Amino acid sequence: MRLKEYVINSLMNLTSDGIVIVDLNGVVLEVNTKFEELHGWTREEAIGQVLPMTPDEYKEDALRLYQSLINGEQIRDFETLKLRKDGSTFYASVTVSPVKDTDGVVIGFVGVERDISEKKKAEETMIRSEKLALIGQLAAGIAHDIRNPLTSLKGFVQLLKYKNTDYVDVMMEELEHINYVVNEFMMLAKPHLSHYIDSRVIELVQSVVSFLQPHALLYNVQIQLEMDPEISVITCIPDQIKQVLINVLKNAIESMESGGEIQITCRNRWNQDLIICVKDQGIGISEEKLAQLGEPFFTTKANGTGLGLMVCKRIVEAHGGKLSILSQINQGTTVEIALPINSRYHI
């Protein structure tokens, strides 16, 4: 019998999967070393305890699985989120089998967990790539079908202006909006070939602020600029960086329907990156929605396409930089654009 126990213990600890044995109340009776590694609890800490291994949002699923196990069913390769001792989580593929006594009555459970976090990340990356590829194909088709009649319409509307038709200005605004959406699709489908040049960021920012100043006044928004006197020159495609700044600043303005202040700061960071920070006092974005920003067709705006931020991220990443967003409900949003710099150049 002692040899049998040694063999069982050896087999439990040789496997690359975490193993836990619990009674009907969830009290831990035994764990292996891989379980300790996955969850962060030592064997001594775990045995005799009911461990919090399931996040709150997954507890209903766990209850349904428990009912199946009590009925003698086995749960195989169930993918779920598991908790560690420190509160962090990991994705696991879980197989749980009921343990029965000689009379066939369920007296406990054996759970086997395999960490599939890397697999899930790879799947999410693949899904995102497939989405972007599909968006690109869709964008190319839509842009092609819309752009030709749009060009004709703009030409005829411009001719109508000479006759002082009342609705021409409204028509032109709507056509420009359609053209803007088409341009965003075109950027997704096939980014334009452009030349990178050394550019003074302070001039790009000031140009965008001047362009959007009338729009800010409509929302009773004040824009404050704070520029480091030694902001570095960056190698970029100026029109694309302007497009990013216009999109970010326009979003900031429109998030403050009751007015407020936007702070734009530019500074060097460790002589490696140039940081452009746009901070508003708007309504903010919930944590759940914040995680979805930049996804295809996800938008927090009633008339948005969900493409603007995606295009901005793509432009910044194409420049070797990073766009990040921090936000809290009713406390505003901060957008940080980090772009690589050439430290030999200074304004």
Contacts in CASP RR format, 6 or more apart in sequence:
PFRMAT RR
TARGET T0000
AUTHOR 0000-0000-0000
METHOD contacts of the structure
MODEL  1
MRLKEYVINSLMNLTSDGIVIVDLNGVVLEVNTKFEELHGWTREEAIGQV
LPMTPDEYKEDALRLYQSLINGEQIRDFETLKLRKDGSTFYASVTVSPVK
DTDGVVIGFVGVERDISEKKKAEETMIRSEKLALIGQLAAGIAHDIRNPL
TSLKGFVQLLKYKNTDYVDVMMEELEHINYVVNEFMMLAKPHLSHYIDSR
VIELVQSVVSFLQPHALLYNVQIQLEMDPEISVITCIPDQIKQVLINVLK
NAIESMESGGEIQITCRNRWNQDLIICVKDQGIGISEEKLAQLGEPFFTT
KANGTGLGLMVCKRIVEAHGGKLSILSQINQGTTVEIALPINSRYHI
12 19 0 8 1.000
12 30 0 8 1.000
12 32 0 8 1.000
13 32 0 8 1.000
13 33 0 8 1.000
13 34 0 8 1.000
15 32 0 8 1.000
15 34 0 8 1.000
16 34 0 8 1.000
16 114 0 8 1.000
17 34 0 8 1.000
17 112 0 8 1.000
17 113 0 8 1.000
17 114 0 8 1.000
18 31 0 8 1.000
18 32 0 8 1.000
18 34 0 8 1.000
18 35 0 8 1.000
18 37 0 8 1.000
18 38 0 8 1.000
18 111 0 8 1.000
18 112 0 8 1.000
18 113 0 8 1.000
18 114 0 8 1.000
19 30 0 8 1.000
19 31 0 8 1.000
19 32 0 8 1.000
19 34 0 8 1.000
19 35 0 8 1.000
19 110 0 8 1.000
19 111 0 8 1.000
19 112 0 8 1.000
19 113 0 8 1.000
20 28 0 8 1.000
20 30 0 8 1.000
20 31 0 8 1.000
20 32 0 8 1.000
20 35 0 8 1.000
20 46 0 8 1.000
20 110 0 8 1.000
20 111 0 8 1.000
20 113 0 8 1.000
21 28 0 8 1.000
21 29 0 8 1.000
21 30 0 8 1.000
21 31 0 8 1.000
21 99 0 8 1.000
21 108 0 8 1.000
21 109 0 8 1.000
21 110 0 8 1.000
21 111 0 8 1.000
22 28 0 8 1.000
22 29 0 8 1.000
22 108 0 8 1.000
22 109 0 8 1.000
22 111 0 8 1.000
23 29 0 8 1.000
23 107 0 8 1.000
23 108 0 8 1.000
24 70 0 8 1.000
24 106 0 8 1.000
24 107 0 8 1.000
24 108 0 8 1.000
24 109 0 8 1.000
25 50 0 8 1.000
26 50 0 8 1.000
26 109 0 8 1.000
27 48 0 8 1.000
27 49 0 8 1.000
27 50 0 8 1.000
28 46 0 8 1.000
28 47 0 8 1.000
28 48 0 8 1.000
28 49 0 8 1.000
28 50 0 8 1.000
28 51 0 8 1.000
29 47 0 8 1.000
29 48 0 8 1.000
30 43 0 8 1.000
30 47 0 8 1.000
31 41 0 8 1.000
31 43 0 8 1.000
31 46 0 8 1.000
31 47 0 8 1.000
33 43 0 8 1.000
35 41 0 8 1.000
35 46 0 8 1.000
35 113 0 8 1.000
36 42 0 8 1.000
36 43 0 8 1.000
36 46 0 8 1.000
38 82 0 8 1.000
38 84 0 8 1.000
38 90 0 8 1.000
38 92 0 8 1.000
38 113 0 8 1.000
38 115 0 8 1.000
39 46 0 8 1.000
39 51 0 8 1.000
39 53 0 8 1.000
39 82 0 8 1.000
39 83 0 8 1.000
39 84 0 8 1.000
39 85 0 8 1.000
40 84 0 8 1.000
40 85 0 8 1.000
40 86 0 8 1.000
41 51 0 8 1.000
41 85 0 8 1.000
45 85 0 8 1.000
52 83 0 8 1.000
53 82 0 8 1.000
53 83 0 8 1.000
54 62 0 8 1.000
54 80 0 8 1.000
54 82 0 8 1.000
54 83 0 8 1.000
55 81 0 8 1.000
55 82 0 8 1.000
55 83 0 8 1.000
55 89 0 8 1.000
58 80 0 8 1.000
58 81 0 8 1.000
61 80 0 8 1.000
65 75 0 8 1.000
65 78 0 8 1.000
65 96 0 8 1.000
68 75 0 8 1.000
69 75 0 8 1.000
69 96 0 8 1.000
69 98 0 8 1.000
69 106 0 8 1.000
69 109 0 8 1.000
70 98 0 8 1.000
70 106 0 8 1.000
72 98 0 8 1.000
72 100 0 8 1.000
72 106 0 8 1.000
73 98 0 8 1.000
74 95 0 8 1.000
74 96 0 8 1.000
74 97 0 8 1.000
74 98 0 8 1.000
75 94 0 8 1.000
75 95 0 8 1.000
75 96 0 8 1.000
75 97 0 8 1.000
76 95 0 8 1.000
77 93 0 8 1.000
77 94 0 8 1.000
77 95 0 8 1.000
78 93 0 8 1.000
78 94 0 8 1.000
78 95 0 8 1.000
78 96 0 8 1.000
79 91 0 8 1.000
79 92 0 8 1.000
79 93 0 8 1.000
79 94 0 8 1.000
79 116 0 8 1.000
79 120 0 8 1.000
80 91 0 8 1.000
80 92 0 8 1.000
80 94 0 8 1.000
81 89 0 8 1.000
81 90 0 8 1.000
81 91 0 8 1.000
81 92 0 8 1.000
82 89 0 8 1.000
82 90 0 8 1.000
82 91 0 8 1.000
82 92 0 8 1.000
82 94 0 8 1.000
82 113 0 8 1.000
83 89 0 8 1.000
84 90 0 8 1.000
90 115 0 8 1.000
90 117 0 8 1.000
91 115 0 8 1.000
91 116 0 8 1.000
91 117 0 8 1.000
91 119 0 8 1.000
91 120 0 8 1.000
92 113 0 8 1.000
92 114 0 8 1.000
92 115 0 8 1.000
92 116 0 8 1.000
93 113 0 8 1.000
93 114 0 8 1.000
93 116 0 8 1.000
94 111 0 8 1.000
94 112 0 8 1.000
94 113 0 8 1.000
94 114 0 8 1.000
95 111 0 8 1.000
95 112 0 8 1.000
96 109 0 8 1.000
96 110 0 8 1.000
96 111 0 8 1.000
96 112 0 8 1.000
97 109 0 8 1.000
97 110 0 8 1.000
97 111 0 8 1.000
98 106 0 8 1.000
98 108 0 8 1.000
98 109 0 8 1.000
99 106 0 8 1.000
99 107 0 8 1.000
99 108 0 8 1.000
99 109 0 8 1.000
99 110 0 8 1.000
100 106 0 8 1.000
100 107 0 8 1.000
101 107 0 8 1.000
131 295 0 8 1.000
131 296 0 8 1.000
132 188 0 8 1.000
132 296 0 8 1.000
135 188 0 8 1.000
135 296 0 8 1.000
136 185 0 8 1.000
136 188 0 8 1.000
136 189 0 8 1.000
137 189 0 8 1.000
138 185 0 8 1.000
139 185 0 8 1.000
139 186 0 8 1.000
139 188 0 8 1.000
139 189 0 8 1.000
140 185 0 8 1.000
140 189 0 8 1.000
140 190 0 8 1.000
141 189 0 8 1.000
142 182 0 8 1.000
142 185 0 8 1.000
143 182 0 8 1.000
143 185 0 8 1.000
143 186 0 8 1.000
143 189 0 8 1.000
146 178 0 8 1.000
146 182 0 8 1.000
147 182 0 8 1.000
150 175 0 8 1.000
150 178 0 8 1.000
150 179 0 8 1.000
150 182 0 8 1.000
153 175 0 8 1.000
154 172 0 8 1.000
154 175 0 8 1.000
154 179 0 8 1.000
157 168 0 8 1.000
157 171 0 8 1.000
157 172 0 8 1.000
157 175 0 8 1.000
158 172 0 8 1.000
160 168 0 8 1.000
161 168 0 8 1.000
181 305 0 8 1.000
181 307 0 8 1.000
184 305 0 8 1.000
184 307 0 8 1.000
184 308 0 8 1.000
184 311 0 8 1.000
185 307 0 8 1.000
186 192 0 8 1.000
187 311 0 8 1.000
187 314 0 8 1.000
187 315 0 8 1.000
188 307 0 8 1.000
188 310 0 8 1.000
188 311 0 8 1.000
188 314 0 8 1.000
191 314 0 8 1.000
191 318 0 8 1.000
194 237 0 8 1.000
194 239 0 8 1.000
194 240 0 8 1.000
195 237 0 8 1.000
196 235 0 8 1.000
196 236 0 8 1.000
196 237 0 8 1.000
197 235 0 8 1.000
197 236 0 8 1.000
197 237 0 8 1.000
197 238 0 8 1.000
198 233 0 8 1.000
198 234 0 8 1.000
198 235 0 8 1.000
198 342 0 8 1.000
198 345 0 8 1.000
199 233 0 8 1.000
199 234 0 8 1.000
199 235 0 8 1.000
199 236 0 8 1.000
199 238 0 8 1.000
199 241 0 8 1.000
200 233 0 8 1.000
200 347 0 8 1.000
201 231 0 8 1.000
201 232 0 8 1.000
201 233 0 8 1.000
201 234 0 8 1.000
201 241 0 8 1.000
201 266 0 8 1.000
201 274 0 8 1.000
201 276 0 8 1.000
201 339 0 8 1.000
202 227 0 8 1.000
202 231 0 8 1.000
202 266 0 8 1.000
202 347 0 8 1.000
204 238 0 8 1.000
204 241 0 8 1.000
204 242 0 8 1.000
204 245 0 8 1.000
205 225 0 8 1.000
205 227 0 8 1.000
205 245 0 8 1.000
205 264 0 8 1.000
205 266 0 8 1.000
205 276 0 8 1.000
206 225 0 8 1.000
207 242 0 8 1.000
208 242 0 8 1.000
208 245 0 8 1.000
208 246 0 8 1.000
208 249 0 8 1.000
209 223 0 8 1.000
209 225 0 8 1.000
209 249 0 8 1.000
209 264 0 8 1.000
211 246 0 8 1.000
212 223 0 8 1.000
212 246 0 8 1.000
212 249 0 8 1.000
212 250 0 8 1.000
212 253 0 8 1.000
213 223 0 8 1.000
215 250 0 8 1.000
215 253 0 8 1.000
216 222 0 8 1.000
216 223 0 8 1.000
216 253 0 8 1.000
216 262 0 8 1.000
219 253 0 8 1.000
219 254 0 8 1.000
219 256 0 8 1.000
219 257 0 8 1.000
219 259 0 8 1.000
220 258 0 8 1.000
220 259 0 8 1.000
220 260 0 8 1.000
221 253 0 8 1.000
221 256 0 8 1.000
221 259 0 8 1.000
221 260 0 8 1.000
221 261 0 8 1.000
221 262 0 8 1.000
222 260 0 8 1.000
222 261 0 8 1.000
222 262 0 8 1.000
223 249 0 8 1.000
223 261 0 8 1.000
223 262 0 8 1.000
223 264 0 8 1.000
224 261 0 8 1.000
224 262 0 8 1.000
224 263 0 8 1.000
224 264 0 8 1.000
225 264 0 8 1.000
225 265 0 8 1.000
226 263 0 8 1.000
226 264 0 8 1.000
226 265 0 8 1.000
226 266 0 8 1.000
227 265 0 8 1.000
227 266 0 8 1.000
228 266 0 8 1.000
228 267 0 8 1.000
228 268 0 8 1.000
229 347 0 8 1.000
230 268 0 8 1.000
230 346 0 8 1.000
230 347 0 8 1.000
231 266 0 8 1.000
231 267 0 8 1.000
231 268 0 8 1.000
231 274 0 8 1.000
231 346 0 8 1.000
231 347 0 8 1.000
232 268 0 8 1.000
232 271 0 8 1.000
232 274 0 8 1.000
232 341 0 8 1.000
232 342 0 8 1.000
232 343 0 8 1.000
232 345 0 8 1.000
232 346 0 8 1.000
232 347 0 8 1.000
233 341 0 8 1.000
233 342 0 8 1.000
233 345 0 8 1.000
233 346 0 8 1.000
233 347 0 8 1.000
234 274 0 8 1.000
234 319 0 8 1.000
234 339 0 8 1.000
234 340 0 8 1.000
234 341 0 8 1.000
234 342 0 8 1.000
235 342 0 8 1.000
236 319 0 8 1.000
236 339 0 8 1.000
237 315 0 8 1.000
237 319 0 8 1.000
240 315 0 8 1.000
240 318 0 8 1.000
240 319 0 8 1.000
241 315 0 8 1.000
241 319 0 8 1.000
241 339 0 8 1.000
243 311 0 8 1.000
243 312 0 8 1.000
243 315 0 8 1.000
244 312 0 8 1.000
244 315 0 8 1.000
244 316 0 8 1.000
244 323 0 8 1.000
244 337 0 8 1.000
245 276 0 8 1.000
245 278 0 8 1.000
245 337 0 8 1.000
247 308 0 8 1.000
247 309 0 8 1.000
247 311 0 8 1.000
247 312 0 8 1.000
248 278 0 8 1.000
248 312 0 8 1.000
248 335 0 8 1.000
248 337 0 8 1.000
249 262 0 8 1.000
249 264 0 8 1.000
249 278 0 8 1.000
251 301 0 8 1.000
251 309 0 8 1.000
251 335 0 8 1.000
252 262 0 8 1.000
252 278 0 8 1.000
252 279 0 8 1.000
252 280 0 8 1.000
252 282 0 8 1.000
252 333 0 8 1.000
252 335 0 8 1.000
253 262 0 8 1.000
253 280 0 8 1.000
254 301 0 8 1.000
255 280 0 8 1.000
255 282 0 8 1.000
255 283 0 8 1.000
255 284 0 8 1.000
255 332 0 8 1.000
255 333 0 8 1.000
256 262 0 8 1.000
256 280 0 8 1.000
256 281 0 8 1.000
256 282 0 8 1.000
256 283 0 8 1.000
257 283 0 8 1.000
259 281 0 8 1.000
260 280 0 8 1.000
260 281 0 8 1.000
260 282 0 8 1.000
261 280 0 8 1.000
261 281 0 8 1.000
262 278 0 8 1.000
262 279 0 8 1.000
262 280 0 8 1.000
262 281 0 8 1.000
263 277 0 8 1.000
263 278 0 8 1.000
263 279 0 8 1.000
264 276 0 8 1.000
264 277 0 8 1.000
264 278 0 8 1.000
264 279 0 8 1.000
265 275 0 8 1.000
265 276 0 8 1.000
265 277 0 8 1.000
265 279 0 8 1.000
266 274 0 8 1.000
266 275 0 8 1.000
266 276 0 8 1.000
266 277 0 8 1.000
267 274 0 8 1.000
267 275 0 8 1.000
267 277 0 8 1.000
268 274 0 8 1.000
268 275 0 8 1.000
268 341 0 8 1.000
269 275 0 8 1.000
269 338 0 8 1.000
271 341 0 8 1.000
271 343 0 8 1.000
272 340 0 8 1.000
272 341 0 8 1.000
272 343 0 8 1.000
273 321 0 8 1.000
273 338 0 8 1.000
273 339 0 8 1.000
273 340 0 8 1.000
273 341 0 8 1.000
274 338 0 8 1.000
274 339 0 8 1.000
274 340 0 8 1.000
274 341 0 8 1.000
275 336 0 8 1.000
275 337 0 8 1.000
275 338 0 8 1.000
276 336 0 8 1.000
276 337 0 8 1.000
276 339 0 8 1.000
277 334 0 8 1.000
277 335 0 8 1.000
277 336 0 8 1.000
277 337 0 8 1.000
278 334 0 8 1.000
278 335 0 8 1.000
278 337 0 8 1.000
279 332 0 8 1.000
279 333 0 8 1.000
279 334 0 8 1.000
279 335 0 8 1.000
280 332 0 8 1.000
280 333 0 8 1.000
280 334 0 8 1.000
281 332 0 8 1.000
282 330 0 8 1.000
282 332 0 8 1.000
282 333 0 8 1.000
283 329 0 8 1.000
283 330 0 8 1.000
283 332 0 8 1.000
284 327 0 8 1.000
284 328 0 8 1.000
284 329 0 8 1.000
284 330 0 8 1.000
284 331 0 8 1.000
284 332 0 8 1.000
284 333 0 8 1.000
285 293 0 8 1.000
285 300 0 8 1.000
285 325 0 8 1.000
285 327 0 8 1.000
285 329 0 8 1.000
285 333 0 8 1.000
286 329 0 8 1.000
289 300 0 8 1.000
290 325 0 8 1.000
290 327 0 8 1.000
292 298 0 8 1.000
293 300 0 8 1.000
293 309 0 8 1.000
293 325 0 8 1.000
294 306 0 8 1.000
294 309 0 8 1.000
294 310 0 8 1.000
294 313 0 8 1.000
295 310 0 8 1.000
296 306 0 8 1.000
296 307 0 8 1.000
296 310 0 8 1.000
297 305 0 8 1.000
297 306 0 8 1.000
297 307 0 8 1.000
298 306 0 8 1.000
299 305 0 8 1.000
299 306 0 8 1.000
312 323 0 8 1.000
313 323 0 8 1.000
316 322 0 8 1.000
316 323 0 8 1.000
316 337 0 8 1.000
316 338 0 8 1.000
316 339 0 8 1.000
317 323 0 8 1.000
319 339 0 8 1.000
319 340 0 8 1.000
320 339 0 8 1.000
320 340 0 8 1.000
321 337 0 8 1.000
321 338 0 8 1.000
321 339 0 8 1.000
321 340 0 8 1.000
322 337 0 8 1.000
322 338 0 8 1.000
323 335 0 8 1.000
323 336 0 8 1.000
323 337 0 8 1.000
323 338 0 8 1.000
324 335 0 8 1.000
324 336 0 8 1.000
324 338 0 8 1.000
325 333 0 8 1.000
325 334 0 8 1.000
325 335 0 8 1.000
325 336 0 8 1.000
326 333 0 8 1.000
326 334 0 8 1.000
326 336 0 8 1.000
327 333 0 8 1.000
327 334 0 8 1.000
END
